[in-house]
């Protein structure tokens, strides 16, 4: 599975049961999620499912969105999982890619991203500006030795 995680400067992801940031999105979708939708569309095209994602960020085939408390157990190899506070320790063997969005800010946090990235290879790093953050850093990691 491919995980997508948003973290602060200390790798914090949650505070008091809530994400460290507020996630608001315009109908045309935030820059961050447009990239996720684009990546998801590419995966669908590559796997031949024929499903498309509309430009506005809505799915033509709603079955592509799955909501389940046990989503990490149910996710398959090419699935994307947006992780907001779940502990990934028991799932590292299933993860093929980690996409980190770093807010480049300090937030209060009591839940942290705890995957040891020294076992992963940084494939891409890109900075871009968001609506409420001057600089957001996107990092894509692949497990070392997999590729």
C-alpha positions in Angstrom: 0.0 0.0 0.0 1.0 3.6 -0.5 0.6 5.8 2.6 0.1 9.5 2.6 0.9 11.3 5.9 1.0 15.0 6.8 3.6 15.9 9.5 4.9 18.9 11.4 8.6 19.6 12.0 8.8 17.0 14.7 7.0 14.4 12.7 3.8 15.0 14.7 0.5 13.9 13.2 -2.1 14.2 16.0 -2.7 16.1 19.2 -5.4 15.1 21.6 -7.1 12.8 19.1 -7.2 15.5 16.3 -4.9 16.0 13.4 -2.2 18.7 13.9 -3.7 20.8 11.1 -7.1 21.6 9.9 -7.8 20.2 6.4 -10.0 22.4 4.4 -10.6 22.0 0.7 -12.2 24.1 -1.9 -14.6 22.3 -4.4 -11.9 22.3 -7.0 -9.5 20.7 -4.5 -6.4 21.8 -2.8 -3.0 21.6 -4.6 -2.0 18.8 -2.3 -4.9 16.6 -3.2 -4.8 17.4 -6.9 -1.4 15.7 -6.8 -2.9 12.7 -5.0 -5.8 12.5 -7.4 -3.4 12.7 -10.3 -1.2 9.9 -8.9 -4.3 7.8 -8.2 -5.6 8.3 -11.8 -2.2 7.2 -13.1 -2.3 4.1 -11.0 -5.8 3.3 -12.3 -4.7 3.8 -15.9 -1.6 1.6 -15.3 -3.6 -1.2 -13.7 -6.2 -1.0 -16.5 -9.2 -0.4 -14.3 -10.4 2.3 -16.6 -11.6 4.5 -13.7 -11.0 8.2 -14.1 -10.8 11.1 -11.8 -12.5 14.3 -12.9 -10.5 17.6 -12.9 -12.5 19.0 -10.0 -11.2 16.2 -7.7 -14.3 14.2 -7.6 -14.4 10.5 -8.6 -16.6 9.3 -11.4 -16.6 5.9 -9.8 -17.2 6.4 -6.1 -16.3 2.8 -5.3 -12.6 3.9 -5.5 -13.1 5.7 -2.2 -13.2 3.2 0.7 -13.9 4.3 4.3 -13.3 1.7 7.0 -11.8 1.7 10.5 -9.7 -1.2 9.4 -8.5 0.4 6.2 -4.8 -0.5 6.8 -5.6 -4.2 7.0 -7.9 -4.1 4.0 -5.7 -2.0 1.7 -4.1 -3.8 -1.2 -0.7 -3.2 -2.8 -1.7 -0.4 -5.1 -4.1 1.3 -2.8 -3.5 4.8 -1.3 -4.1 5.2 2.5 -4.4 8.7 4.0 -3.0 8.2 7.6 -4.0 10.7 10.2 -3.2 9.1 13.5 -3.0 5.4 13.0 0.2 3.6 14.2 1.9 2.1 11.1 4.2 -0.1 13.2 2.3 -3.4 12.4 1.9 -2.5 8.7 5.4 -1.6 7.6 5.7 -4.9 5.6 2.6 -3.9 3.5 3.8 -0.4 2.8 5.5 0.0 -0.6 5.6 3.8 -0.7 5.4 6.7 1.8 4.4 10.1 0.7 5.1 12.7 3.4 3.7 16.2 3.3 5.7 18.3 5.7 4.0 21.5 6.9 7.4 23.0 7.9 5.8 24.3 11.1 5.6 23.3 14.8 2.3 22.2 16.1 1.4 20.6 19.5 1.4 16.8 19.0 1.1 13.7 21.1 1.1 11.1 18.2 4.1 10.9 15.9 5.0 9.3 12.6 7.3 6.5 13.9 8.4 4.7 10.7 12.2 4.5 10.6 12.9 6.3 7.3 16.5 5.1 7.3 15.2 1.9 5.9 13.6 3.8 3.0 15.0 5.5 0.0 14.1 9.1 -0.7 13.0 9.1 -4.3 11.7 12.7 -4.6 11.6 15.9 -2.7 9.6 18.9 -3.9 8.7 22.2 -2.2 5.5 24.1 -3.2 3.3 26.8 -1.6 -0.1 26.1 -0.2 -3.0 28.3 0.7 -2.1 28.6 4.4 1.6 27.5 4.3 4.3 29.4 2.4 6.2 26.2 2.0 5.0 22.6 2.0 7.6 19.8 1.3 6.5 16.7 -0.4 8.8 13.7 0.0 8.3 10.3 -1.6 10.1 7.2 -0.1 10.4 3.7 -1.4 11.5 0.8 0.7 15.3 0.2 0.1 15.9 -3.0 -1.8 12.4 -3.2 -3.3 13.3 -1.5 -6.6 
